[in-house]
Amino acid sequence: MKCMSQGLLTLLAVIPIIWLILSLGVFKMRGDLACLIGLVLTIILSMVGFHFSGKESLSAALEGIVMAFWPIIYVIIAAVFTYNASTESGGMNTIKEMLTSITGDMRILVLLLAWGFGGFLEAIAGFGTAVAIPASILAVLGMSPVKAAIICLIANTTPTAFGAIGLPVTTLAQVTGLDVKQLSFVVTLQLSILIILIPFCLVTLTGGSFRSIKGVFWITLASGLAFSIPEIIVSKYLGAELPSIAGSLICIVTIILLVKVIGPKKPKNKRHLPSRLKKELSLGCRLFSFLPLLFCLPLLYLPSMIA
């Protein structure tokens, strides 16, 4: 009887989620209307199924609305501002040039852009930027837009756990009362195997077969380890805000160094980069391109610092 009761409560708890999936994905309802109906449905279920009082249900709904504004909407605005500042200053184009001028091997570019750079964008911003921006760069380099989007979506599976300055994990810690550092550490351990395997999946999809890994095996393996190990260390000692940032940055540096040292001898799927992506960039230009990101990073990190 107790198991049936728990099962019924679980079913009641997922009904609002199922409603949102159906209303947005199947019925193509407007987002604001679907969410409003979902809110009313949740309040009714909380009072009927979980015996909440009207005051408790409304206060819980109000708390959810406040959490949506701070930090979720704040992070979205700060992330968009950061990206727009980088784009208007020309820094984003310079970053693209720096990344794509390293190699013409599309397998390496996928690891660098979709996995490393995409992981960094997910870590500081999230909310689709980690798919939209790397996929657009890969499309410019000659990859099919649909294929580029699929690859970037797959690459973005594990970084989302610590996306937007660790927002998913910090929110989970708040609502469950768990210690955020311990929770972050457990999450990174759970994700570690996937983080190592996903780069191999990306290379296989890029080349069209598992044989595409030949020539870039060690770089592919290193890109997973360089992402996973820093995440585990940072999450254990610092919490949920910086694991993906540290992992993605170390991953990018590792890939670049390995390409220079043991780069693939016979690149497959090599693309001739546009001439605008081949020009030499001065050190000052390279540093200037990252200034908007460095200056705006505290804006993204502010909610976690206040919390």
For each residue, the residues with C-beta under 8 A, 3 or more apart:
1: 4 5
2: 5 6
3: 6 7
4: 1 7 8
5: 1 2 8 9
6: 2 3 9 10
7: 3 4 10 11
8: 4 5 11 12 49
9: 5 6 12 13 49 50
10: 6 7 13 14
11: 7 8 14 15
12: 8 9 15 45 49 50
13: 9 10 16 45
14: 10 11 17 18
15: 11 12 18 19 41 45
16: 13 19 20 38 41 42 45
17: 14 20 21
18: 14 15 21 22
19: 15 16 22 23 34 37 38 41
20: 16 17 23 24 34 35 38
21: 17 18 24 25 26
22: 18 19 25 26 27
23: 19 20 26 27 29 34 37 38
24: 20 21 27 28 29 31 34
25: 21 22 28
26: 21 22 23
27: 22 23 24
28: 24 25
29: 23 24 33 34
30: 33 34
31: 24 34 35
32: 35 36
33: 29 30 36 37
34: 19 20 23 24 29 30 31 37 38
35: 20 31 32 38 39
36: 32 33 39 40
37: 19 23 33 34 40 41
38: 16 19 20 23 34 35 41 42
39: 35 36 42 43 61
40: 36 37 43 44
41: 15 16 19 37 38 44 45
42: 16 38 39 45 46 61
43: 39 40 46 47 57 58 61
44: 40 41 47 48
45: 12 13 15 16 41 42 48 49 50
46: 42 43 49 50 52 56 57 60
47: 43 44 50 51 52 53 54 57
48: 44 45
49: 8 9 12 45 46
50: 9 12 45 46 47
51: 47
52: 46 47 56 57 60
53: 47 56 57
54: 47 57 58
55: 58 59
56: 46 52 53 59 60
57: 43 46 47 52 53 54 60 61
58: 43 54 55 61 62
59: 55 56 62 63
60: 46 52 56 57 63 64
61: 39 42 43 57 58 64 65
62: 58 59 65 66
63: 59 60 66 67
64: 60 61 67 68
65: 61 62 68 69
66: 62 63 69 70
67: 63 64 70 71 72 171
68: 64 65 72 73
69: 65 66 72 73 74
70: 66 67 73 74 303
71: 67 74 75 167 303 304 307
72: 67 68 69 75 76 164 167
73: 68 69 70 76 77
74: 69 70 71 77 78 302 303
75: 71 72 78 79 125 126 127 164 165 167 300 303
76: 72 73 79 80 127 164
77: 73 74 80 81
78: 74 75 81 82 296 299 300 302
79: 75 76 82 83 124 125 126 127 129 164 300
80: 76 77 83 84 125
81: 77 78 84 85 296 299
82: 78 79 85 86 124 125 292 293 296 297 299 300
83: 79 80 86 87 92 125 129 133
84: 80 81 87 88
85: 81 82 88 89 91 292 296
86: 82 83 89 91 92 95 289 292 293
87: 83 84 90 91 92 93
88: 84 85
89: 85 86 288 289 291 292
90: 87 93 94 289
91: 85 86 87 94 95 288 289 290 291 292 293
92: 83 86 87 95 96 133 289
93: 87 90 96 97
94: 90 91 97 98 281 285 286 288 289
95: 86 91 92 98 99 289 290
96: 92 93 99 100 137 277
97: 93 94 100 101 276 277 279 281
98: 94 95 101 102 281 286 289
99: 95 96 102 109 112 113 117 137
100: 96 97 109 113 137 141 273 277
101: 97 98 273 277 278
102: 98 99 108 112 256 259
103: 108 109 112 259 263 267
104: 109 267 270 271 272 273
105: 108 109 216 263 264 267 268 269 270
106: 109 110 141 142 143 206 268 269 270 271
107: 110 111 203 206 207 212 216 220 264 267 268 269
108: 102 103 105 111 112 216 219 255 259 263 264 267
109: 99 100 103 104 105 106 112 113 138 141 271
110: 106 107 113 114 115 138 151 155 202 203 206
111: 107 108 114 115 116 199 202 203 216 219 220 223 255
112: 99 102 103 108 109 115 116 117 252 255 256
113: 99 100 109 110 116 117 118 134 137 138
114: 110 111 117 118 134 135 138 148 151 152 155 202
115: 110 111 112 118 119 155 198 199 202 223 227 251
116: 111 112 113 119 120 223 227 248 251 252 255
117: 99 112 113 114 120 121 133 134 248 252
118: 113 114 115 121 122 130 131 133 134 152 155 156 159
119: 115 116 122 123 130 155 156 159 227 244 247 248 251
120: 116 117 123 124 244 245 248 249 252
121: 117 118 124 125 126 129 130 133 134
122: 118 119 125 126 129 130 156 159 160 162 163 164 244 248
123: 119 120 126 159 162 163 164 165 243 244 245 247 248
124: 79 82 120 121 164 165 245 293 297 300
125: 75 79 80 82 83 121 122 129 130 163 164 300
126: 75 79 121 122 123 129 130 160 163 164 167
127: 75 76 79 163 164
128: 131 132
129: 79 83 121 122 125 126 132 133
130: 118 119 121 122 125 126 133 134 152 155 156 159 163
131: 118 128 134 135 149 152 153 156
132: 128 129 135 136
133: 83 92 117 118 121 129 130 136 137
134: 113 114 117 118 121 130 131 137 138 148 152 155
135: 114 131 132 138 139 145 148 149 151 152
136: 132 133 139 140 148
137: 96 99 100 113 133 134 140 141
138: 109 110 113 114 134 135 141 143 148 151 152
139: 135 136 142 143 144 145 148
140: 136 137 274
141: 100 106 109 137 138 271 273
142: 106 139 271
143: 106 138 139 147 148 151
144: 139 147 148
145: 135 139 148 149
146: 149 150
147: 143 144 150 151 205
148: 114 134 135 136 138 139 143 144 145 151 152
149: 131 135 145 146 152 153
150: 146 147 153 154 205
151: 110 114 135 138 143 147 148 154 155 202 205 206
152: 114 118 130 131 134 135 138 148 149 155 156
153: 131 149 150 156 157
154: 150 151 157 198 201 202 205
155: 110 114 115 118 119 130 134 151 152 159 198 202
156: 118 119 122 130 131 152 153 159 160
157: 153 154 160 194 198
158: 161 191 194 195 198
159: 118 119 122 123 130 155 156 162 163 244 248
160: 122 126 156 157 163 168
161: 158 168 169 187 191 244
162: 122 123 159 166 168 169 184 187 231 235 240 241 243 244
163: 122 123 125 126 127 130 159 160 166 167 168 244
164: 72 75 76 79 122 123 124 125 126 127 167 168 300
165: 75 123 124 241 245 300 301 303 304
166: 162 163 169 170 184 239 240 241 242 243 244 304
167: 71 72 75 126 163 164 170 171 303
168: 160 161 162 163 164 171 172
169: 161 162 166 172 173 180 183 184 187 240
170: 166 167 173 174 180 239 240 241 304 307
171: 67 167 168 174 175
172: 168 169 175 176 178 183
173: 169 170 176 177 178 179 180 183 240
174: 170 171 177 307
175: 171 172
176: 172 173 183
177: 173 174
178: 172 173 182 183
179: 173 182 183
180: 169 170 173 183 184 239 240
181: 184 185 235 236 237 238 239 240
182: 178 179 185 186
183: 169 172 173 176 178 179 180 186 187 240
184: 162 166 169 180 181 187 188 235 236 239 240 243
185: 181 182 188 189 232 235 236
186: 182 183 189 190
187: 161 162 169 183 184 190 191 235
188: 184 185 191 192 228 231 232 235 236 243
189: 185 186 192 232
190: 186 187
191: 158 161 187 188 194 195 228 231
192: 188 189 195 196 228 231 232
193: 196 197
194: 157 158 191 197 198
195: 158 191 192 198 224 227 228 231 247
196: 192 193 199 221 224 225 228
197: 193 194 200 201 224
198: 115 154 155 157 158 194 195 201 202 224
199: 111 115 196 202 203 220 221 223 224
200: 197 203 204 213 220 221 224
201: 154 197 198 204 205
202: 110 111 114 115 151 154 155 198 199 205 206
203: 107 110 111 199 200 206 207 212 213 216 220
204: 200 201 207 208 209 210 212 213
205: 147 150 151 154 201 202 208
206: 106 107 110 151 202 203 212 269
207: 107 203 204 211 212 213 268 269
208: 204 205 212
209: 204 212
210: 204 213
211: 207 214
212: 107 203 204 206 207 208 209 216 268 269
213: 200 203 204 207 210 216 217 220
214: 211 217
215: 264 265 266 267 268
216: 105 107 108 111 203 212 213 219 220 264
217: 213 214 220 221
218: 221 222 258 262
219: 108 111 216 222 223 255 258 259 262 263 264
220: 107 111 199 200 203 213 216 217 223 224
221: 196 199 200 217 218 224 225
222: 218 219 225 226 254 255 258
223: 111 115 116 199 219 220 226 227 251 254 255
224: 195 196 197 198 199 200 220 221 227 228
225: 196 221 222 228 229
226: 222 223 229 230 247 250 251 253 254 255
227: 115 116 119 195 223 224 230 231 247 248 250 251
228: 188 191 192 195 196 224 225 231 232 247
229: 225 226 232 233 247
230: 226 227 233 234 243 246 247 250
231: 162 188 191 192 195 227 228 234 235 243 244 246 247
232: 185 188 189 192 228 229 235 236 243
233: 229 230 236 237 246
234: 230 231 237 238 242 243 246 247
235: 162 181 184 185 187 188 231 232 238 239 240 243
236: 181 184 185 188 232 233
237: 181 233 234
238: 181 234 235 241 242 243
239: 166 170 180 181 184 235 242 304
240: 162 166 169 170 173 180 181 183 184 235 243 304
241: 162 165 166 170 238 245 301 304
242: 166 234 238 239 245 246
243: 123 162 166 184 188 230 231 232 234 235 238 240 246 247
244: 119 120 122 123 159 161 162 163 166 231 247 248
245: 120 123 124 165 241 242 248 249
246: 230 231 233 234 242 243 249 250
247: 119 123 195 226 227 228 229 230 231 234 243 244 250 251
248: 116 117 119 120 122 123 159 227 244 245 251 252
249: 120 245 246 252 253
250: 226 227 230 246 247 253 254
251: 115 116 119 223 226 227 247 248 254 255
252: 112 116 117 120 248 249 255 256
253: 226 249 250 256 257
254: 222 223 226 250 251 257 258
255: 108 111 112 116 219 222 223 226 251 252 258 259
256: 102 112 252 253 259 260
257: 253 254 260 261
258: 218 219 222 254 255 261 262 263
259: 102 103 108 219 255 256 262 263
260: 256 257 263
261: 257 258
262: 218 219 258 259
263: 103 105 108 219 258 259 260
264: 105 107 108 215 216 219 267 268
265: 215
266: 215
267: 103 104 105 107 108 215 264 270
268: 105 106 107 207 212 215 264
269: 105 106 107 206 207 212
270: 104 105 106 267
271: 104 106 109 141 142
272: 104
273: 100 101 104 141 277 278
274: 140 277 278
275: 278 279
276: 97 279
277: 96 97 100 101 273 274
278: 101 273 274 275
279: 97 275 276
280:
281: 94 97 98 285 286
282: 285 286
283: 286 287
284: 287 288
285: 94 281 282 288 289
286: 94 98 281 282 283 289 290
287: 283 284 290 291
288: 89 91 94 284 285 291
289: 86 89 90 91 92 94 95 98 285 286
290: 91 95 286 287 293 294
291: 89 91 287 288 294 295
292: 82 85 86 89 91 295 296
293: 82 86 91 124 290 296 297
294: 290 291 297
295: 291 292 298
296: 78 81 82 85 292 293 299 300
297: 82 124 293 294 300 301
298: 295 301 302
299: 78 81 82 296 302
300: 75 78 79 82 124 125 164 165 296 297
301: 165 241 297 298 304 305
302: 74 78 298 299 305 306
303: 70 71 74 75 165 167 306 307
304: 71 165 166 170 239 240 241 301 307
305: 301 302
306: 302 303
307: 71 170 174 303 304
